[in-house]
Amino acid sequence: MNCKIAKVSSLWTILLALIAGAAAVNASTVGISPPVEPLTPERVALLPRSERSAWLQYLQHSKQQRLADKDFFQAELKRAGIKTPTEPQHDFGARSIPLGRDAAWYASTEARHIADVVVSFQTPAGGWGKNMSMSKETRRPGEAFTPNNVSKFLSPNDFDTPLEPEWNYVGTIDNDATMTQLNFLAKVITAVGAKDGAAYLSTFSRGMDYLFAAQFPNGGWPQVWPLEGGYHNAVTFNDGAVAQVVELMGRVAKGEQEFSFVSKETRARAAASFAHGIQCIFASQIIVNGTPTVWPQQADALTLKPVSGRNFEPPAQSASESATLLLLLMNQLSHPTAAEQRSIRAAAVWFKKTAIRDQRMERGPEGRRLVPSPGAGPIWARYYQVGTNLPVFGDRDKSIHDNMSELSKERQNGYSWYSADAQRALDRFEIWDKEHPESK
């Protein structure tokens, strides 16, 4: 890593430590989440000379595409004589796009209608917004590409304050967006054939180009592209976002099952993208005293160090996201290198070390609590403090706590602070470990 960037990154660590020390007088907080450093040409200039050009080109492409997307929409409004855009219905969009039906269903009238809606809501850049139904009406001229996703809990200097509230999440991999649409279109194209599904094939190709363009020079993906700023620019492991993209790239590269229609050129690009994405995942693994552990929820685009997400999502080791990544690595790498095997084993060791046993979550009048329960578990906290492996919890005021009961009631009850997600990864590891005997 470039020493200047390392120095900038370490300043945040020092700042956090100072804040945590000052907060020690008040037992309710152990730190404050810092904002994500902007991804700017000035920061890129601190990179080694050989890396700067790719990043500067990436930033320029993102800026131009964002302007082009907005210009397209303004021209559409003007042609339609509309001054105020209409807004699609807010919904958990991925649920309106079924991926588990029988293969024949994807040639049905119902499936093709959903595919038509998917085509109509593709952004000019080639991605999709999040949290909207894809099973109702097709997009009308002057209708926004995504519903209002602005948080209802914004406070001054909130990390979730959008750069432009009217142009928010226009193209994202958050909440299963873009991945779900591409997987669905592939099933429809396979069911109806490339000739009858020409419009779907064109949309699928543009969607793949969108993902290729959005991939960082270091192999990661931001949550939103074209770049929106803030934590949206970080490499986003949250909710399996990057993992889903990497998995899709791997399936497209193989050209198996519903992806058999994909061209050789796209398959080759997907194979390269997959390999680069895997490389970024390993590079983002948090190292403590020389030992790999697990992964953060978000990683800085340039340094790949843990960074904050929303106000209540601190820069920390993230158990749920790490369980998803560990499963991905074990399932997707048929011939992992010795170094990759060591990293996978180290993550499994960390999960075994941090498992919480004989306790369970209970909801009471004062909010959710962790209570003694012999034989219960194992479960894991959502976040662990890097270096201590102690559970930490964030609140909307950016404060970091070591006890969930100290959070506001809204955050206590409105977030998944504990889960058993990692057990599935450990179960898979027991099989993987036998398949890849450790060299002595």
N, C-alpha and C positions, 0 to 999 in steps of 0.2 A: 504494500500500500504506500502511496505517496506520503512522505513524512508531513507535508503541510496539511494534507487532508486529515491524517491521523491526529495532528495537533488540534485542528478545528473540532474533530469528533470528540477528542478527549476533554475539550473545554466543557462540553455538555455534561460529561461524566463528573467533572470537578464541580460544576454548578449544582448538579443533582446532590452530590455529596454534601456541599455546603448548605443547601436548603434542608436536606435531611437532618444535618447536624443541628441547624437552628430550630427545626421542628421537633427535635427530640425532647425539648422542654414540654411540648404539648404532645402527650402520649397518643393523641388521636391521629397523627400523621407521621409518616416516615419519609416523605418526600413530595415533590411536585413534578408533574409531567411537563417536560419542556416542549415547545413547538418544534415541528420538523424544519430542518434547515431547507431553504428554497433550493430547487434545482435550477441553477443559473449558469450563464457563460462564465461568470466570475469564479464559481466553484470549479467548473470544468477546467479553467485555466490553471488550477493547482494540480491537475492530473499529470502523469508522465506525458511527455510530448507525443509519444506514439498513440496515446489513447484519446487525445483531445479532438481530433478531426471527426471521428465517428460520433462522439457525443454532441458536438456542435451541429453536425448535420441532422442528428436526431431532433434536437431542440428546434432547429429551423423548420424541419418538416412538420413537427407538431404544431408550431405557431401558424404556419401557412394553412395546414389542414383545418385548424379550428376556425380561422377566418373564412375559409372556403365553405365550411359547413354553415356558418352563420349567414354568409352571403346567399347561399342557396335558399335558405329558409326565408330570408327577407324578400328575395325575388319571388318566391312562391306566394308570400302574403300579398305582394304588390299585384301580381297577376290575378289573384282571386279577389282583390279589392277588400282585403281583411286587415283591419288595424290591430285588433286584439286576438292573439292566437287562442284557439280552443285547447283544452287540456284533456288527454286521455284519462280514463278511469284508473285510479290508483288501486293496485291489486298486487298480490304476490305472483307475478307473471309466470314464473317457472312452473307453477302448479297448473296453469292453463295450457301447457304444452306437454302432453303425455309422451313419455319415452319408453313405457313398459308394455305397450300393447302388442298383440300378435302382428307379425310382419304384414299380413294381408290387410289389416286395418288401415295402414298408411296409404293405401290407394283409395280409401273411401272418400265420399263427399265431405264428411266431417273433417277428416285429416287434411284434405286439400284446401278447405276453407281456412283452417288454422294456418296452413302454409302460406296462403294468400295474405293473411293478416301479417304474418312474419315478414314477408317480402315488402309489404307496404310501410312497415315501421323501421326498415333498415336505414341507418343514418347515411348521409352522403359519404362519410369516411368508410362505411362498411360494417359498423358494429350495431349494437342495439342498446337502448336505455334499459332501466330496471323497474321492477314493481308495477307492471301494467298487464292487463289481461290481453292475451293473444288469441282468444277464442270468440271474440265478438265481432265488431265491425272493422273493416279495413280502414287505414288511416285516410283522412280527408285532407284536401289542400288547406293549409293554414293550421293544421292540428300539430301540436308540439310532438317531438319524437319521444318524449318521456313525461310522465306526470310530475307533479310537484313533490320532490323528495327532500325538501328543506326541513331540517329538524324543527320540532315544535318546542325544543328546550334550549334554544340559542341564548347565550349570555355574551357580554362584552368580550371581545378577543377570543371567542369560541373557536376551537380547532375545526369545527364543522360548518363555520360560516362560509358559504360558497363565494367564489370570486365574482360570479354573476348569477344571482338567484334564478334568473329566467333562462339560463343556459347551464344546467346542472345535470351531471351524469349522462350527458349526450354521447353515448358510446362508453360502455363499461364492462368489466368482467365481474362486477360485484353482484351478489345475490343470484348467482347462476346465470346472469345475463350473458348473451352472445354465445356461450358454450351450449346452452339449452337449445337455442335457435338453430345452431349449426348441426348439432346431433339430430334434431328433429328433421331438418331439411334433408339430411343424408338418408334417413329412413324413407322419406316420401319419394325422393329421387330414385332410390333403389326399387321401390314398390311400383311406381308408375313408368319408369324407364326414362332415360336421358332425353329422348325426343319429346315425349308428352310433358316432361318436367323441365323444359328448357329454361323457363323463368326461375325455377327453383335452383337449377344448376348455376345460373349466372349469379344469383344472390349468394349461394354457398361459396362460389369462387371469390366474390368480393369480400365475404366475411373472413375467409382465410387470409386474403391480402391485408385485411384490417389487422389481424393478429400478428402477421409478419412485420407490419409497419410499427405496431405498438411495442414490440419486443425491444427492451433496452440493449445497448451494445454489450452489456455484461451478461445477457441472457435472461434477465428477469422481466416482469411485466408490471406496469403501474395499474392501479385500480381503475383509473379513468384515462382514456385516450381519445382524441388529443388531450394533452396534459391540462389539468384543471388547477393545479397548485396545491399547496398544503400536503397533508398526509396522503392525498389521492395520488401523489407522484411517487410514493414509496413502493418498493417491491412488496406486493400485497399477498401474503399467505393467508390472511384473514378469511374465514369461512371457506377455505379450500380453493380460493380464486386461482392462484398460480398453478396449484396442483391439477385443477381441472383443465387448464390450458395445456399443460405438459402432457397429461393423459390423452387429450384429444390429438395433439401432435403425434404422439406415438401410434395411435390407432390409424390416423390418416397415412402416416409413413408406411405402415404395413399394408394398407390397401385391402384389408380383410373385411368380410361381411358387408355391412351397408356402405363401406367406403371403397368398394371395389371399382366404382366408377371414376375415382379421382385420377387425374392425369399423372403421368410419370414425373413431370416437372414439379407439380405441387407436392407429390409424395417426397421427392428429393428435398424440397425446401422444408417440408414438415420434419423430415429426419434430422436435418441440420438444426432446426429450431428446437426440436426435442432434446438433442444432445447439449445444446447451449443452455437450455432451461435447467437440465439436470446439473450441469456445471455450476450454475448460479445457486441452486439449492444447496449443494455441498459447500459452496463458498460462503453462504449465509449462516451456516451452522455456528452457533455461539461457542467460542473457545474459552474455557476457564482454566487458568494455570496450565495451559498447554494441552488440555484434554477437551475433545469435542463433547458438547452436551446435546441440546436440542435447538429449536429455532424460535425467532421472535414472531409476533403477529404481523409486523411490518418491518422492513429493513430499508435503511437509507439507500437511495438509488445509486449513489456513488461509492460509499464506504461499505455498504451491506451490514452496518451495525444496527442494533435494535433502535427503533424510533417510536414515538407516540402515534396513536391513531386518533380516535375521538377523545374528548377530555378525560373520559374514564378508562381509556385503554393505554396503560403505561408501557414504556419501553422495557420489556421483560421477556423471560422465557415463557412461551405459550404452550401449554400442554395439549389442548385440543388441536390446534393447527399443526403442532409437531407430530401428533399421532397420525394425522392425515398424510403428512409428508413422509413419515417413516413407512407407512403402508405403500405409498406410491413408489418409493425407492426399492422396496423389497419385491413389489409386484412387476415393476417395469424393467428392472435391470436383470437380464438373464445371465450376464457374465460380468458381475461387478469386479472392479479391480481390487487389489489388496487394500489400497487406501480407502476405497469406498466401503469395503466390508468393515474396516475398522471404525469408520464413521457411523455406520448402521448399528454396529454392536455397542458403540459408546452411547448412542441415543437410547437403546434398549436398557442399558445399565442405568442411565439417568431416570428412566421411567420406573424401574424397579426400586430405585433409591428414594424416589419422591412420592411413592404411592401412600395414600392415606387409608388406613384400615380401622375397622371397629367404630366408624362414625358414619352418620347419614344426615341428609338435609331434612329439615322439618320446618313447616310453615306455621307460625303462630301469630297472635295478635300484634306482636312487636316486629314482625317480619320474619324472614327465613333465617334459620340458625343451623349450625352444625352441632349435632348432639351425639353423645356416646351411644353406641349400639353394637354390642359384641357380635362379631361374625360378619358385620356389614362391610361392604367395599370389595375391592379397592376402588377409590375414587381419586381424582386429581383436581387441584385448583386450576382455574383458568390461567392464572399468571403466577410466576415464581420470580423472586428477586435474583438477578444474576449474581453469582458468587456465594450466596447464602442458601439458595434453594428453599427459601421460606416463602409461603404464599403471600401475595400482595393483592390489593383491591383498589380500584380507582373510582372516584366520584366525579360528578359533573363540574365541580369547581376545580378540577385537575389535581386535587389532593390524592396522595397514595397512602393507603392504610395497611396495617398488618392484621386487621381484624374486620371481617365482613360486617359485624354488628355495628361498627362505627360509621358505616355508610348511611347516606340519606335513604329513607324508606323506598323512594322511587327506584333507586339503583339497587338496593338490596333485592327487591322483588322483580326488577325489570331486566335482569341479565343472568346469563348462565355462568355462575361463578365456580361451580364444581360439576364434574361429569365423570362418567366411566369410559369415555371414548378411547382412552389409551389401552384398555384391556384387549380390545380387538387387535391392536397393533402388536401387543406382547404375545397374544395367541399365535398370530401369524409369524412372529419372530421365532417361536419355538420350532416351527416347521422349517423356516428359512435357515436357521442356524445349523440344522442337520443337513440341509441341502448344500451348505457352504461351510464345510469343516474348517475350523481355524487352523492356519499354518503354525507349526511349532518352531 
